[in-house]
Amino acid sequence: MFKSIALMSLLALIGCQAVADSVAVVSESLQMTEARVPVERIGSELVDVSVDISYRKNMTQADYPDFIQLKQDLRTWTDGFEWTPEEGKSPRGWEALASALSTGVLANYPTINFVALTVSVYPNARHPYARSYKSLALRPATDANAPQTDLSVTLPIESHGIDHQGPNVIDLTTELHYADGATDYPAVQDVYGLLFEMMEAYPVESDYWETLMKSMSADLLETYPQFDAIDMTMLVYPTESVSYFHRIHCRTERDAR
């Protein structure tokens, strides 16, 4: 009996190896989040740090990074981040931290090819609005080139009452992508204020939601030259006349001409 079990185990192992050899692994990734990390910046603030990484192809057992060490590195880099700007430079904000963390992962973990890192900042008495800062970093083809990056800030508005197409309740998520080389980051309070102002003052109540969102996106790009693209997503709650949720997304980019 024991010989039969051993033989079956050996055949199973051989079979698994044969299947593994015949499979092409197209992509591999890992996502993890450390929640409620305290950050001493201007007073104490709480953030979530999320990292979504993609590995290079043909990974072996020895190639995978120790994700516990990666988590510790992210905490160490966050705690040691230098918020004071260089002389003559703009103040360093959450955008700079997100960018430093994403490029730090690429620099210290050579088998990681792509990083999407998000710093989500909790609201507090001084800044009553939630916001999250995302930095995408792609490893260059050669070491001579810098990583390709995309930096954005996301501003969520939840359960907002609006008089458009009658009384409605919406969630609005606005992701603003910074232009390459942008360093003059606008205050998120001002952007939030403009979003609420545009929704309140929009003149044509019967316009489609898509038209409202395109108008708001265009106004944001005109007001803030630091941004070159906007992803805006709206979730409209059910009403008596429209008994289902519906979600609308609009991406607007600055005309390069």
C-alpha positions, 0 to 999 in steps of 0.5 A: 500500500505504501509503495502504491502511494509513493509511486502515485506521488512520484507520477503526480510530480512528474506529471506536474513538471511536464505541465509546467514545462509546456506552459508559457507564463505571460505575466506575473504580478503582486499587489500589497497594501500597508494601511494607516501608515503615520507620516510626520509632514506638517503634523502627523498624517495617515496614509495607505501605501499600495504597490502593484508590481509586475515581474520580468518574464521567465522568473525563477524561484531565486528571482522573486523579491522578499515581499516582507523586505519590500514592505519594510523598505517602503516604510523606511523610505517613507519615514526617511523622505526629505520633505524640505525642498532644495533651495529655489525649488517648489515645496515637496508634496505627496506627489514627490513621495509617490514618485520617489517610492516607485522609482526606488522599487525599480532601482532596488529590485532588478527583477521588477519591471513595472510599479504602480504605487499609490499613496492614499491620504486620509482626510483630517481637520486641516485637509477635509478631503481624501486624495490619492497620488499614483506614480507609475514607473516602467523599467527602461530597455537599457540602464542608460535611460531613465524609467518611464513615469506617469504621475497623477492625483485622484480626488474622490467625491462621494454621495454628492447631491446635484441638481442635474436632470432633476435631483440626483446623487453621484460619486465623482472620481477625478484623476488628474495626470501631470504633464512631464516635468511638472513640479508646480503642484496645485493645492488639492483644496483649490481643485476640489473647490473648482469641481464643486463650483463647476457642478453647482454653476453648470448652466444647462440642467438637461444636458447629458452627464457626458456633456457635463463631464467633458465641460468640467474636464476642459475647464480643469485643463484650461485652469491648470496647465500642470495637467495634460490629461484627465480621467473622470468617472461618475456613478449616478445613483438610482432614482424613482424615474431611473431605477438602476446605477449607471457609470460614465467615464470620460478621458480628456487630453490636452491638444498637443498641436 
